[in-house]
Amino acid sequence: MDSTYRNIFKWGDKREEHIAPRMKELIRDKFGYSDDDFREKRLPGLEQVRVDKRPALKPRQLDFIRSVVGDDDIVTDDYSRARFSCGKFYGELLDLRLGRVACPPDAVVAPGSHEEVEKLISYCSTEHIPVIPVGGQSSVTGALKAPEGGIALDLTKHLNRILRISTVNKTVTVQAGILGPSLEAELNSNGYTCGHFPQSFEYSTAGGWIAARGAGQASTGYGKIEDMVVALRAVTPAGVIETKDYPRTAQGWDLFRLFIGSEGTLGVITEITLRIHNYNPRDTASAAFIFRSFGQAVEAMRKVMQSEYGKPHLFRISDPDETDIAFRTGGSHNSMSDKLLRRLGFRPGERCLMFVTVEGERDYNHFVLKKIKTTVRKGGGMFIGTGAVKKWLDQRYSSAYIRDPLMDLGIMTDTLETAVTWESLMKVWSSARAYVSRRPKTVFMVHISHVYENGANLYFTFLSPMEKGNERDDFATFHRGLVDTIVENGGSLSHHHGVGRVLAPWMESHLGESSMKALKAIKRHFDPENIMNPGGTLGLTQYRDETDR
Ligand SMILES: Cc1cc2nc3c(=O)[nH]c(=O)nc-3n(C[C@H](O)[C@H](O)[C@H](O)COP(=O)(O)OP(=O)(O)OC[C@H]3O[C@@H](n4cnc5c(N)ncnc54)[C@H](O)[C@@H]3O)c2cc1C
């Protein structure tokens, strides 16, 4: 078995992805890279994993856990502990490349049923053993670290089945550890779709989507995960919470909502009921548009969302920098069509791409798309066909593989995202750009990809050469300044990645003291011994390892 750090930090199926020639050109151009820079692999992480921190679980505790799950479903070797010590946050990937396993659990345990989870949680609460629920490990917020040790609860190994598709209620009930493709394949074969397609779709679970409060790429039409959940079952140290699948109720609070965004801090979600939708792949209508400026594109997007004639499912705008890079890496830069666009006033450095899909019955799609085209035309946009949208859809999961080869080249690459109202969108966008422009040799791309009547998200991607020998601090300082800028100018801490430990330090100042007190009281009720994902998640408790921020 490959027990290297590299095998842990690499994305997805672990294939060695290469940088395409046009991307190489861009790197040469923006960062001044020479041929030598492309030959050397920086911090490749090829060493065998070693965990220095000794496990703290006592033999009798291990024996009890073994008696619950069986010998094959508890492991304590270094590689497994390291593998379950992290998600895919840039800082975690960098640590692994530096041979650093900062916060490993003591053991990895894979329960086989809801009842086994109950036994484990009850025991761990009595024994004060931390428990970190683990799904697909695609978290980008440091939410899976185990700074206080304990057990990582692997929910993907056994708790990964569809329990029921109700064609009458139009819902699906699943175990929390099911991965996106298994869920979607079964639904599609029954004529349905879940409608939740995060970029991490292939390697994330239904439980993780809910616990981190995610959004899929077609969320403008299908909704964010909180719009999809109907009911759930969760094991907490204070007992099992099982809610019913009523369409709506007026019985006080909806308790299941407390678990959406709970990031493993209240309990383990074991079962989930989600709304499902008709699957109409052949009837998806799409369109790409181009605008002369970001402001124009945003205004047209707002008008579409507020017109009430029907919504797109996928709805995106790339800002001028992201649009320029799409032209360059997609091969359209300086092409005949590019020259024509420039002549029409769609100039590089200013122009913006907009992508739209509408999914549903053909007549409906036709109607909505026609309306959108009219709104866009009136707003100064121009229809440029459907090819670019189809190309984007084809590579929507594979682009996640580019981060590893970029890091191999010593390029820091990470993303941040926020929710903004229409009133604050331009201010947050321009302030973030102004902040990043102060760092030399930095590529900064922004897009909008989740859109609502009263606002949208902004999604920031940055690329910049790492500071050799000072990689961790350099990133931490830059990242902190960018989060500060976003929040100070009216953005939320997160729209769909969650908070984890990375954004936890901002929670109290962002939400306010009273709100934070309420969250902590809820945590105390469900988890009085603080065993559920302890050590800083969501800012509910202190995080000990200050250097990991
Ligand atoms: C390349 C890439 C692209 C991404 N794109 C998107 C995107 O488009 N949209 C989006 O929303 N997110 C995206 N993410 C972030 C991440 O995929 C999501 O947060 C996802 O929902 C996490 O699911 P997971 O199964 O991997 O959970 P994990 O990473 O394993 O866990 C995430 C959190 O949920 C908790 N948790 C997991 N399962 C349970 C459970 N059953 N009960 C209680 N707590 C649980 C964990 O303790 C942890 O706090 C992306 C990440 C990567 C690396």
The ligand as an SDF file (V2000), in Angstrom:
LIG
                    3D

 53 58  0  0  0  0  0  0  0  0999 V2000
  -12.4990   20.3050   -4.6420 C   0  0  0  0  0  0  0  0  0  0  0  0
  -13.5910   20.6820   -3.6920 C   0  0  0  0  0  0  0  0  0  0  0  0
  -14.7420   21.2590   -4.1790 C   0  0  0  0  0  0  0  0  0  0  0  0
  -15.7810   21.6130   -3.3110 C   0  0  0  0  0  0  0  0  0  0  0  0
  -16.9140   22.1440   -3.8290 N   0  0  0  0  0  0  0  0  0  0  0  0
  -17.9640   22.4050   -3.0090 C   0  0  0  0  0  0  0  0  0  0  0  0
  -19.1830   22.8910   -3.5520 C   0  0  0  0  0  0  0  0  0  0  0  0
  -19.3210   23.0750   -4.7650 O   0  0  0  0  0  0  0  0  0  0  0  0
  -20.2040   23.1160   -2.6950 N   0  0  0  0  0  0  0  0  0  0  0  0
  -20.0840   22.8830   -1.3500 C   0  0  0  0  0  0  0  0  0  0  0  0
  -21.0510   23.0800   -0.6200 O   0  0  0  0  0  0  0  0  0  0  0  0
  -18.9230   22.4600   -0.8230 N   0  0  0  0  0  0  0  0  0  0  0  0
  -17.8730   22.1940   -1.6000 C   0  0  0  0  0  0  0  0  0  0  0  0
  -16.7000   21.7360   -1.0710 N   0  0  0  0  0  0  0  0  0  0  0  0
  -16.5900   21.5500    0.3780 C   0  0  0  0  0  0  0  0  0  0  0  0
  -17.0330   20.1450    0.8460 C   0  0  0  0  0  0  0  0  0  0  0  0
  -17.0430   19.2540   -0.2270 O   0  0  0  0  0  0  0  0  0  0  0  0
  -18.4150   20.2080    1.4660 C   0  0  0  0  0  0  0  0  0  0  0  0
  -18.3390   20.9010    2.6790 O   0  0  0  0  0  0  0  0  0  0  0  0
  -19.0750   18.8400    1.6960 C   0  0  0  0  0  0  0  0  0  0  0  0
  -20.4100   19.0720    2.0400 O   0  0  0  0  0  0  0  0  0  0  0  0
  -18.4250   18.0300    2.7960 C   0  0  0  0  0  0  0  0  0  0  0  0
  -18.9490   16.7140    2.7280 O   0  0  0  0  0  0  0  0  0  0  0  0
  -18.0740   15.4600    3.1930 P   0  0  0  0  0  0  0  0  0  0  0  0
  -18.9250   14.2450    3.1110 O   0  0  0  0  0  0  0  0  0  0  0  0
  -16.8000   15.4220    2.4810 O   0  0  0  0  0  0  0  0  0  0  0  0
  -17.8690   15.8190    4.7350 O   0  0  0  0  0  0  0  0  0  0  0  0
  -16.5380   15.8180    5.5800 P   0  0  0  0  0  0  0  0  0  0  0  0
  -15.5300   16.6590    4.9250 O   0  0  0  0  0  0  0  0  0  0  0  0
  -16.1430   14.4360    5.9170 O   0  0  0  0  0  0  0  0  0  0  0  0
  -17.0600   16.5390    6.9100 O   0  0  0  0  0  0  0  0  0  0  0  0
  -17.4170   17.8850    6.8910 C   0  0  0  0  0  0  0  0  0  0  0  0
  -18.0270   18.2620    8.2570 C   0  0  0  0  0  0  0  0  0  0  0  0
  -19.2520   17.5710    8.4480 O   0  0  0  0  0  0  0  0  0  0  0  0
  -19.2030   16.7390    9.6050 C   0  0  0  0  0  0  0  0  0  0  0  0
  -19.9240   15.5230    9.2540 N   0  0  0  0  0  0  0  0  0  0  0  0
  -19.7400   14.7400    8.1670 C   0  0  0  0  0  0  0  0  0  0  0  0
  -20.6350   13.7410    8.1700 N   0  0  0  0  0  0  0  0  0  0  0  0
  -21.4030   13.9080    9.2740 C   0  0  0  0  0  0  0  0  0  0  0  0
  -22.4900   13.1930    9.8330 C   0  0  0  0  0  0  0  0  0  0  0  0
  -23.0100   12.1130    9.2440 N   0  0  0  0  0  0  0  0  0  0  0  0
  -23.0160   13.6260   11.0100 N   0  0  0  0  0  0  0  0  0  0  0  0
  -22.5430   14.7200   11.6150 C   0  0  0  0  0  0  0  0  0  0  0  0
  -21.5110   15.4420   11.1270 N   0  0  0  0  0  0  0  0  0  0  0  0
  -20.9500   15.0360    9.9730 C   0  0  0  0  0  0  0  0  0  0  0  0
  -17.7390   16.5440    9.8930 C   0  0  0  0  0  0  0  0  0  0  0  0
  -17.5100   16.2770   11.2620 O   0  0  0  0  0  0  0  0  0  0  0  0
  -17.1650   17.8790    9.4530 C   0  0  0  0  0  0  0  0  0  0  0  0
  -17.3790   18.8100   10.4680 O   0  0  0  0  0  0  0  0  0  0  0  0
  -15.6390   21.3960   -1.9140 C   0  0  0  0  0  0  0  0  0  0  0  0
  -14.4650   20.8070   -1.4320 C   0  0  0  0  0  0  0  0  0  0  0  0
  -13.4480   20.4540   -2.3000 C   0  0  0  0  0  0  0  0  0  0  0  0
  -12.2050   19.8310   -1.7530 C   0  0  0  0  0  0  0  0  0  0  0  0
  1  2  1  0
  2  3  1  0
  2 52  2  0
  3  4  2  0
  4  5  1  0
  4 50  1  0
  5  6  2  0
  6  7  1  0
  6 13  1  0
  7  8  2  0
  7  9  1  0
  9 10  1  0
 10 11  2  0
 10 12  1  0
 12 13  2  0
 13 14  1  0
 14 15  1  0
 14 50  1  0
 15 16  1  0
 16 17  1  0
 16 18  1  0
 18 19  1  0
 18 20  1  0
 20 21  1  0
 20 22  1  0
 22 23  1  0
 23 24  1  0
 24 25  2  0
 24 26  1  0
 24 27  1  0
 27 28  1  0
 28 29  2  0
 28 30  1  0
 28 31  1  0
 31 32  1  0
 32 33  1  0
 33 34  1  0
 33 48  1  0
 34 35  1  0
 35 36  1  0
 35 46  1  0
 36 37  1  0
 36 45  1  0
 37 38  2  0
 38 39  1  0
 39 40  1  0
 39 45  2  0
 40 41  1  0
 40 42  2  0
 42 43  1  0
 43 44  2  0
 44 45  1  0
 46 47  1  0
 46 48  1  0
 48 49  1  0
 50 51  2  0
 51 52  1  0
 52 53  1  0
M  END
$$$$
